[in-house]
Amino acid sequence: MSALGLVIFDCDGVLVDSEQISNRVLAGMLAGEGLRMTVAQARERYQGLLLTEVVARAETELGHTLSADFLERYTRERAEAFRRELQPVAGAREVVEAVIGAGVGVCVASQGALSKTALSLALTGLGDLFPEHARFSAESVAHGKPEPDLFLLAASAMGTHPTACAVLEDTPSGVLAARAAGMRAFGLAADSDEAELRAAGAEIVHALDELPARLGLISD
């Protein structure tokens, strides 16, 4: 690895505590389409997928198409739930500020749309840490995670060689993407399957506040 120049943060489940909210809304809406599952099952089946991939998988499981306005309604209902409930992951601001304070760049790279990332960061008070030029979406590349395209875009735009980047993810697909991009990959196992993250090639952290020390930015 080159000297650390950039830390790339996933958004959902890493910076903002959104997974339970998103999957509760998704499970409820899929039930209305005839596909019943628990919130935990929704997360297990669809975590880390693009919304178009969620729809395709759900339609395969159902054996028929979802309502034509399903994605529009889901996006709206999720945003409404975020406005009521969304919180930052514990320690998010402090960790990002520690990285910046050490002279290392930061950005956020998400499977979600830039508009969703902007809303999530604004609602959780993290928007000032990631200006617009430091936000990246899988919608901007040919292939989302687990392909490396998104992280390579982020590194290029931030002027950092991939080998000088570290990525913090909470999904195996994100870890695989980081590894494929030639970056150091950390898996946040606070609310994710540690074994699956490790199998994808992640170095495990169990809480956000472990990251600066693991990056060598502060002493243990």
N, C-alpha and C positions, 0 to 999 in steps of 0.2 A: 504493500500500500504506500502511496505517496503521503506526504504530510497532509493532515486533514484540512480541507478548504471549505467544505460544505456539508451541512446536515440536512437531509431531506426528510420531512415529517409527512407521514400519511395524516389524513384529517380525522375521519370517523373512527372512534375507538382508540385513537392515539392522542389527539389534541382535544377533541370534544366527545362527550359521553353520549353518543347518539345511537348506538346499535340497538339498545333495548327499545327506544322510541320508534326507530325506523321499522324494526321487525314486528313490533306490536301493530303498527298501522298496516303494514304489509299483510300480516296474517289475517287481520280483520277484513281487509278488502278482498283477499283471495277467498276467504270463507263466503263472502257475498257472491263470488263467481262459482261457488260449488267445490272449492278445493280447501278442505279444512285441515288445519295443522296448528300446533302450539307455536308460541313465540320462539321457543328454543329450536323447534324444528325449522322454522322459517330462517333463523340465523344459520343453522347448520347447512341448509340447502343452498342458500343464496348469498351468504356473506362473501364480499369481495368481487361479486359479479357486476358488470355494467347493467343498467336497468333494462336495456334491450335483451340482454342475456337472461335476466330474471323472467321477463315476459315469455321468452322462447321456451325456457325450461318449464314454467308453469303451464303453458299451453300444451306442451308434450305430456305432462302429467295429467292434465284434464282431458286431453283428447279433442279439444276444440279451442277456438280463439277466445281471448278475453274481450271484454267490452271495448269498443273502439276508443273510448275516452279513459281507459283504465289508467294509463300513465299520467295523463293530465290530472285526474282526480287524486291519484296517489301522491304526486308531487305537491299538490295543493294541501292535502290533508297532513302530509308529513311536515310541511312548512308551518302549518298552524300548530301542530303538536310541538315542534321545535320552539316556537315563540312562547309557548306556555311552560316548557319543561327543560329545555336544553341547558346543560352546564358544562364547563370545561372539565377535562380529566384532571384529577388532583395533581397539582404541581406543574401543570402545563406552562403557565407563564414563567414560573421561576426557572424551569429547565431551559426554555428557549432563551430567556435573558442570560442565563449562565453561558450558553453556547455563544451568543452574540458578544457577551462581555469578554470572552476568551479570544475574540478576533476572528471567529469562524462564521461563515455565511450560513443563512438558514432559508429554506423555502418549504412550501407545502405542495404535495403532488397527490392527487386523489382520483379515484375512478369517477367520482361525481362531477357534475357540471360546475363551472366556475361560479355560477350564480348560487349554487348550493353551498359551496365553500365560503363565499362571501357572506352569506346569511349566517352560517354556523360560526364563523370567526367574529362577526359583529355581535351576535347574541351572547357570546361567551366572553366578550371583552378582549379578544386576542387579535383583532384586526390590525392594530397598529404594529404588531410584530412581523406581519407578513404583508407588505405593500403589494399592490396589484401585479407588479412585475415579478414577484416571487411566489405567484400562485399558478399551478399547472393542473390541467385536467386531461384525462384519457380521451375526452372528446376531441382533443387537438392532435391526436396521433392515429396512425392506422390501426394499431392494436393496443388494447389496454393490458393491464396485468393479467397473467403472469409473463407476458412478453416485456422486454426491456425498454420499449419505445418511450414511455412516459418519463422514466427516470433519465434516460439519455437526453431527452428534450430539456428537462429541468437543468441538468448539468451543463449542457451547451449554452442555454440561455443565461445561466448564472456565471458563465465563464470559468468553469471548473472541470478539470479532467475527471472522468469517472472513477479512476483509482484513488482520487483524493476526496471521494464522497462517502458518507455513511448514511444509511437509510434506517428509519425506525418505522416498523410495520406491526400490524396485529393479525395479519392473515398469511397463510402459506403462499397464496398467489402473489402477494406483495413481496414476500421474502424471495420467492423464485425470480421475480422480476428484477429485484436489486442484484441478486447474484448473477443473473444473466447479463446485467449491465456492467459487471465487473466491480461492483461496489461492496463495501462492507455492510452486512445486513444484520440488524438487531430485531428480535421479535419480542414484543411486549406481551407477556403471558399473564398479565393481571386478570384478564377476563377472556382469554383465548386458550386454546389447547396447546400446552407447552410441547408435548411430544410431536404434534404436527408441525409446529413452528421449527423445532429442532431438526425434524426430518427434512424440511425444506432447505435447511442450511443456515438457520439463524443462530446468532449468539443471543442468549436469553437474558432479558431483564424482567424483573417481576413488578417493578414500579418505575414510573417515569424518572423519579429523582435518582435512580441508579445510573442513568445514562451519562451525565458529565464525567463521572469518575471512570466509567468504562471506556470513554473516549480519550481518557488521559488529560482532561481539561482541568480537573481538580484532584486533590489527593483523596484517597478513600477515607 
